[in-house]
Amino acid sequence: MASKTKYDGLLKRTEPAQSEPIEEASQAPEAAPIPPAVRKPGRPKKPLAKSKDPNMKGFTIILTIDTHADASSLLKKLRTGEDMSELVERLLATWVKENK
């Protein structure tokens, strides 16, 4: 005699139910054409990562620890969504425009 376990109910749910046999398609009258599948909305495309963007290139800059910490803290405090690389890009682009 098999002992009852907590998993016995799971097996019953996965077993196919006894039903009437399915009629074959050849016996059915000519059916209307099946409409094309409607595409479900998927995930939106993510913006291209800066590291993968062909217009961007990684560089190393040297900053004092205090300057970097203060700038990072201010960026978080201001909550503009701008990161350190965007800040440096904006400041350098402004400097370049002014000095051309």
LINVENBEL-V319891 format. One record per helix or strand. SS is the DSSP state (H for helix, E for strand). FROM is the first residue (numbers start at 1). LEN is the number of residues. If there is no record, write none. Layout:
((SS FROM LEN) (SS FROM LEN))
This chain:
((H 8 7) (H 65 14) (H 84 15))
